[in-house]
Amino acid sequence: MADAGTVRDYLAHHAAQTFVGRSKELAFLSNALETPVPPVSFVHGIAGIGKSRLLEAFTAQARARNAVVLFLDCRQFEPTPFGFLGQLGSVVGQDLPSAGEAYEQLGQISQRVVIILDNYEVLRLLDTWLRQDFVPELPQNVHVILCGREAPLAAWLRTPDW
């Protein structure tokens, strides 16, 4: 570690530099940095398949391209709009008491914003709210990645352009 960055920075850089394979999946996720549609991507599969490493490599690539990546571990908050907005607010560094406040804050960020929801399977109780209320109102600079062990519910796939 030649510079004075944190150990976390070093580990993230090292993970990105040593990532091998999954070039198709990485390219697919990287496409989200270029286009506003679809507003959601899904990464799912059994435990140990490399989802976290893929997201680490994508995060490093996205940040190198000046995108803002907001990582939320869905195990860390209650599966309610209040819990979600509270966690999102803590990651953004702003109090977000409502979805409207979240849209406003995220829309003020000039770079591409990627919200990664890891361990998404524990948020099933919030799935309908996210799909029907939160995601459709997001500013076009925001892309959401849902990552978990389970495939997305069929309702996500029936939404046009998602």
N, C-alpha and C positions, 0 to 999 in steps of 0.2 A: 504494500500500500504506500505508494509514493506521495499521494496527496493527503490532506487532513480530513477526508470524508469519513463517514461512519462505517462501522463494520457491515451494517445492512447495505450501504451503498456498494461496498466492495463485493459482498456476496451476490447482490443483484447483477452487478457488472460481470462477475465471473460466471454466473449461471447463464447469462445471455451469450457470453463468448464460447461456452462449452456446450451449448444446445445443439443437438444433432438430430436430424430427421424432422418429421412433421412439417416439411416445407409447404405442402399443399394447405394444411390447416393454418399455418402461420400466415401464408399469403392471403387466405380467405379473411382472417381477422384483420390483417393490415389494410385490406380493402375498405374496412369500416372507417379508416382515417381519411378516406378520399370522398366518400359519398354519404349523404344523409339517409339513404334508403337501402336496405331496410334499417329501421332504428334499433333492432335487436338481433343479436347472434346467440347461438346456443353452443356450449361445449359440455358434452356429457359422456359418461362411460363408467365402467366399473372402477373400484378403488385400485390404485396402483398403476393405472394405464398411462399416466403422464399429463393429466390435465393441469396440475399446478405448475409443472415445468413449462408447459406450453404457454400458460398465462404469464409466467415470469419472463419468458423470452419475448412475448408480445409486448408486455409492459415496458421492457427495456427498449424495444424497437420504437414503440409509440412515443416514449419520452424523448428519445433521440430525435424524433421528428417534431418535437415541440408540442406534443399533445399532453393534456392533463389527464392522468389516470387516477380515478378514485376507487379504491379497493375496499369493499365491505364484506366481512365474513358474516354470513347470515346467522351463524350460531351465537353471535355476540349481542343480539337485540331481539326484543319481542316481535312476533310476526303480526304487527299492526301498523297502520299508517303512521301513528305517533312514534312507535319504536323505530320504524324505517327512517322517517324524517329526522329523528333525533340522531341516529347514527350517521346519516348522510351529512347532517349539519356539523357533527364533530369532525368528520373527515374534511369537509370544506372549510371549517374554521369559522362558521357563521351559525347563529341560531336560525333554524328553519322550522317555525311553528306550523307552517301550512305548505301544501304542495305549490301554491301560488308563489310563496317566498322562494321555494326551491327553483322553480322555473325562472324566476327573476334573477337569482344569484347565478345559476348555471348559464343563463343567456348573456350575462355580462362578461363572461370569460371569452376572450377573443380567440383562444385556441380551440381545437377539437377537444371535446371532453369524452372520456370513456368511463362509464361506471361498470365495474366488475362486481357481480354478486356471486361470491363463492359459497359453496355448500347450499345452493339454492333449494335443494329438496326440503330443507327445514322451514322454508317460507311458503309452503303450499296454502296456508290459511290466508296469505296476503296476495296470492297469485292473481285472483280476479281483479282486485283493486289495481295492482300494477299493470295488468294487461288492458283493462278497460278505462281506467281513470288516469293513472300517472304517466305511463309511457306515451300515449297519444298526444299529450299536451307538452311534452318536452320540446325545448328549442331544437332547431335542426343541427346545432353544433354538438349535440349529445348522442352518444351511442351506448347502448346497454348490452353487456355480455352476461348471460345467465349460465353459471357453471355448476354442475352437480353430477351426482351419480345416476340420476333418473332423467329420462328424456323429457322434453317439455310437454306439457299437457296439449292435447290435440287442438284446443281452442286457440293456442298461439299460432299453430300452423294453418288454421282456417282464416286468419286475418290476412287480407290482401297485402301483398308486397312484404310480408314478414317471413 
